[in-house]
């Protein structure tokens, strides 16, 4: 038996060009067409019943994750930046380096910048600014693309001590300016660590020096940290040339501070949330809060992503600290929480007595948060 003759498309076109009918399609090709029809019908039925199943059970985790990523960049996305009074745009999520172990910070900074972070929050007191600077240098990310924050320590509040302290931070960071410089605590201390009552009760001379540093170009924006409403009002009662742009405070599920959040929005002061997952001793507790776990499961997120997203959705910059590459990357992948779930988490956070993780009041001899 001779094998059937197959014709190319060009052969068939030749037949038509000559006014002839193309040769009859072999039986094997007709069979292929029949099987394609059967396959298409089977696929249609499968999709139909699959959609019925989804309508009853909801999207499984993998599809919810895909859909949430497909919405990135739409109106459902959380803000990537906030605009300060200066016009500068501060990224809404930063890598925090407080309590990071020696020798771990440089690699963490490189990992963060590679993952897409553009905001590093540090301080002179952390003792790791040289590692931050080295990580920035090795990352090859231009300095102009990275938001760098540092903080003025308690023993340098005297006006004559401020610029030398700033210069030391700039030297270690390998830069000639900071994007943001904060008064670390509303507590001024003498060199021996004793309380400087005068500058603690009246921080205006300290603030005036910070304003001078802005004029010099060494600092672009200035603010405070760990200030409550009373202490902010005490500072802003003075004839300031520059109002505090930022107040960095402890904000977490355990210490949500809704009154401070509300007051700060009304007075155009941006809050930054440190320890958003709880302090080092409470991270596990935070990630196991029932409401947090339920929301994470429903949205296809991790509990950490829910807590970081919640703070940004409240209107705050968030400073999650980690030196573990996978967690650094995880903390940056945030998404807007549906309003009913956002409110559910807020209600749960407000239902218990506030628990502050960081409070050196007793050690420093005054009630910082009175």
N, C-alpha and C positions, 0 to 999 in steps of 0.2 A: 504493500500500500504506500502510495506516495504521500509525503508530508504536504499539508496545505501551504499555499504561497501567501506570505504576508507582504503588504504593500506599505510603503512609507507615505507620509502626507504629501510629499512632492510627487510621487507616482499617481496618487489619487487626483491631485490638481491637474496633472497632465491629461487624464481621461476627460475631465470636465472641459478643459481648454479645447479638446478635439471634438466636443459635442457628444461624447460617449458617456454612458453610465459608468460609474465606478464599479469595480468588481464587487460581487456580493461579499459582505463581511463574513468571515469564517464563523462556524458554530461556536468555537472557543470564545470569541469576542462577545457573541450574543449572551453566552452563559455568564461572562464577567459582568455585563450590564445588569442581568437579573440579580446576581449576588450583591451588587452595589445597592440596588433598590431595597433588597431585604435588609442590608446593614443600616441604611439610612432610616428605614422604618423602625428598626430595633432601637437605634439611638434616640429617635424622637420619643418613643414610649418610655425609655429609661429616663430621659430628661424630664418628661411630664410627671412621672411618679416621684422623681427626685425632688422636684420643686414642691410637690404636695407634702413630702416629708419635711422639707425645710420650713414650709409654712406652719407646720405643727410643732416642730422642735426647735426652730431657730437655727441660725448659722453655726456650724461647729467652729471651734477655736481658730483653725487655720484660715477659714474664710472671713471671720470677723477681723483677724489681723490684716488680711489682704485688703479688705474694704477700708479699714481705718487708714492704711498707708495710701490707698488711692485717693483719699480725701485730703492728703497733705497739701497744703497750699491753698485750700479753699477757705470759706468763711468759718468752717468748723475748727480750724487750726488755732492753737494757742499762740499768743504773741511771742515772737522770737526776740523782740527788743522792747524796751520802754524808752521814751524820750524824756530826758532831763530838762530842767529850765534853761540850761546852756545850749540846748539843741542837740547835744551829744546823745547817741543811742546806745544804751547799755544792754547787753545780752541778758535774756531772762533766766538763763541757767548757767551757772558757773561751776568750775571745779574748786571746791574748798580744800585747803591744804592744812587746816588746823589738826593737830594731833597725828599727822602723818609721820611715820617713822623715818629716822635719819637714813639716807641712802635710797629711799623709795620715791621721793617727791619728783626728782628729775624725770624718771621713767613715766610716772603718772601724768606729768604735764605733757610729755611727748605723746602718750597714748590719747590723752584728751584732745589735744590739738589735731591729731590725725583723725580722730573720730568726728571732729566738727565743732568742738567747743571753741569759743573765742573770748572767754572770760575766765580769768584766774584770780581767785580771791585769797590774798595772803596778809601777812602782818609782820612787823619787825619782831614782835614778841614770839612768833612761832619758831624763829631761829633757822628757817630753811629758805630764806629768800635767795641765797646763792644757788641752791639747787633749782629753784623755780627759774632763775635767770639762765642757768645752763640748759635746762629742758627746753626753754623757749628758743635759745640759740640753736640747739641741735635739731629742733623741729623744722627749721628753715621757713617757718611761717613769718611773714614780715611783721615787725613790731607794730606797724600802723593798723594791722588787722586784729590785734589782741587787746582786750580791755584788761588793764592791770590795776588792782586795788591793793593798797597797803594801809596800815593804821599806825597812828601816833600812840606810843605807850604812855602809861600813867606818869612815869618819872621824867617825861620830857615836855610837860605842859607849860613850863615857864617859857615865855616868848623867845628868850635867847637860846634855848635848847632845841627848839623845834626844827629849824632848818638843818643843823648838823645831823639830827636824827633822820630827817628825810633824805639827806645826801647819802647817808650810809645805806639806806634802803635802795636808792637809785643805783648806787655803785654795785651792790650785790645782784640786783635784778638786771644790770647791764643796759640801762635805759637812762634817758635824760629827762623824762617826765612820767608822771602817773596819771591815769585816767580818773582815778578817784582816791582821795585821801580822807580817812575817817579818824575822828577822836575815838580811840578804842573803847574807853570806858569813861563815864562821867565822874571820874575819880582822879584827882591830881595828887601825886605823891612826891615827897622829897627824895633825894638820891638814896637815902637809907631806907626807903620804903614806908616811912611814916606819912600820915595824912597831911596834905597841904590844904588846909581848910579854906583858905582865902580863894584859891583858884578852883577848888571844887564847887564852892557856892557861887562863884562869879567866873564862868569860863570865857567871858567876853575878851579879855586880853589874849587868850589862846586862840580864839576864833579870828581876831584881827590879824594875827600873824599868818594864819592859814589863808586869809584873803590876800595878803601880800604875796604869798607863794603862787596863788593863781595869777596875780598880776605879772609875776616874773616868768610865768610859763612853765614852772616846774610841776604844777598840778593843774588839771583841767576842771575838776569838780571836787567839792568838799562836802563832808557830811559828818554824821556821828554814828555811834554804835552803843547799844545797851542803854539808850535814853528812854525813860518813860515820858508820858505827856507833861507832867509837872516840870521835869528838867528841860524838856524842849521849850516849853513856854518861858521858863526862866532865861534860857539862852536867847530866844527870839524876841524877848522884850527889849533887847538892846537895839541900837540903830545899825543893824547889820547891812553891809554893802551886798553881801551874797547870802541868801537864805540856805539852810541845810537842804541839800538835794536828796539825801539818802539817810535812813536810819536802819542800821543792821542790828537785828534782834533775834532772840530765840523764838522760833515759830514752828510748832509741830502739832501733831494730833493731841499730845498731852498738854501743850501750852499754846492754844490757838490765838489767844489775845484778840478777840473780835472787836473790843472797844478801841484798842490801839490801831487796828487795821482801819476801822471806820474813821477815826480822828485823822489819821495820816492821809487818807484819800481826800478828806475835806480840806486839808491844809497843804495839799500838793507836795507831800513828802513821801518818796518811794520807800517802801519797806523791803529789806532783804532778809530772807529767812535762813538763819544758820541752824544746824541740827534738825533739818526737816524730817528726818527719819527717826528722830529721837537721839539722845546722846549715845555714846558708844555702848553704854550699859543697857539701853532701851530699844535698840534697833530691832532685836528679835521680837520684843513685845509689840512694837509698832506694826511689823509685818504680819502679825498674827491677830490683829484686831478683826473681829468677825465681819464688820461692815466693810473694812478695807479688802479682805479676802473675797467677800461676795461681789463687790464691785469689780475687782480684778478678774474674777472668773467670768462675769457677765460680759466684760469688754475685751477679753483676750489680752489683758495686760498683766504685768507682775505687780504685787503689792507696792514695791518701791516706786514703780512708775505711776501708780495711782496717787501716792502721797506727794510726789514731786509735781505731778500735773495739778493736783488740788491746790497747792500753794501758788502756782503760776496763774491758775484760774481765779484765785482770790485777788490777783493783781500784784503779786510780790515777785521779786527776783529770788531764785532758790539756789542754795549753795550746798549741794550734797557732797560729802567728802568720801573719797575712796581711793585706794591705790591698786585695787584689783581691776585689771583691764576689762573683764566682762561686765563688771558692775559700773565702771565709768561709762561704758558705751550704753548700758541699759538705762542709766539715769538721764541720758540725753533724749531718749525716745519717748516723748510725752505726747499726750493727746487730750483734747477737750472731753470732759466728762459730761454726759447728758444732765440736764438741769435737775431732774428729780433725784439722780444719784449723787450729784454734787451737794444738793441740800441735805440728803440723807447723811452724808459723811460729816457735813458741818454740824448737823444736829447731834450726831453721836459724839463729836469732839467737844461740844459745849455741854454735854450731859454729865460730865464728871468734874470734880474739883481740879482746877489747873495745877499742873505739876511742873515746876521749873527745874531743869537739870543743871543749869549753870548759875550759881549765885555765890560769889566770893565775899558777900557782905560781912559775915562774921570775921573772916580773916583780915579784912581791910578796916574794920572798926566803924562801919556806918551802914545804914540800910540803903542800899543802892536803888532799890525799886519802890521806896516809900511814896 
